[in-house]
């Protein structure tokens, strides 16, 4: 049997992206705080754009569960 589940959480994706980007930018040397904040914002926007392939409105994600294959995959959003 296959079925789909759509989940909604308005903050999870944005928070995860921001945390991941901030951690990545913190590793950079020779960058002052203002530059870091600019980099975080620029990179956050780029990552959020990539995530649109799987997240609708940056808060809905749908997974398809196949009980026979025992798999769970994220369903791509339609363009």
C-alpha positions as CSV (number, residue, x, y, z in Angstrom):
1,X,0.0,0.0,0.0
2,X,1.1,3.5,-0.8
3,X,-0.1,6.7,0.8
4,X,0.9,10.3,1.2
5,X,1.2,12.5,4.2
6,X,1.5,16.3,4.0
7,X,2.9,18.0,7.1
8,X,3.0,21.6,7.9
9,X,5.3,23.6,10.2
10,X,5.8,27.2,9.3
11,X,9.1,27.7,11.2
12,X,11.0,24.4,11.0
13,X,12.5,24.8,7.5
14,X,13.4,28.5,8.0
15,X,15.0,27.8,11.4
16,X,16.9,24.8,10.1
17,X,18.2,26.7,7.1
18,X,19.3,29.7,9.2
19,X,21.0,27.4,11.8
20,X,22.9,25.4,9.1
21,X,24.0,28.5,7.1
22,X,25.1,30.4,10.3
23,X,27.2,27.4,11.4
24,X,28.8,27.2,7.9
25,X,29.5,30.9,7.8
26,X,31.0,30.8,11.4
27,X,33.8,28.6,10.0
28,X,35.0,31.4,7.8
29,X,38.1,33.2,8.9
30,X,38.9,36.9,8.3
31,X,35.2,37.9,8.0
32,X,33.8,40.6,10.3
33,X,30.3,40.4,11.9
34,X,28.6,42.7,9.4
35,X,30.0,40.6,6.5
36,X,28.9,37.4,8.3
37,X,25.3,38.6,8.6
38,X,25.2,39.6,4.9
39,X,26.6,36.2,4.0
40,X,24.1,34.4,6.2
41,X,21.2,36.3,4.6
42,X,22.4,35.7,1.0
43,X,23.1,32.0,1.6
44,X,19.8,31.6,3.4
45,X,17.9,32.9,0.4
46,X,19.8,30.6,-1.9
47,X,19.2,27.5,0.2
48,X,15.5,28.4,0.6
49,X,15.2,28.7,-3.2
50,X,16.6,25.1,-3.6
51,X,14.2,23.8,-0.9
52,X,11.2,25.0,-3.0
53,X,11.6,21.7,-4.9
54,X,10.2,19.9,-1.9
55,X,8.5,22.5,0.3
56,X,5.4,24.4,-0.6
57,X,5.3,27.9,0.8
58,X,8.4,27.0,2.9
59,X,6.1,25.1,5.3
60,X,4.4,22.1,3.7
61,X,6.2,18.9,2.8
62,X,4.7,15.7,1.5
63,X,6.1,12.2,1.9
64,X,5.0,9.1,0.3
65,X,5.1,5.9,2.3
66,X,5.2,2.5,0.7
67,X,4.4,-0.2,3.2
68,X,5.3,-3.0,0.8
69,X,8.8,-1.6,-0.1
70,X,9.1,-0.2,3.5
71,X,10.2,3.2,2.1
72,X,9.4,6.8,2.7
73,X,10.3,9.4,0.1
74,X,9.8,13.2,-0.1
75,X,7.5,14.1,-3.0
76,X,8.8,16.9,-5.3
77,X,6.6,19.9,-5.6
78,X,5.1,20.7,-9.0
79,X,6.6,23.8,-10.6
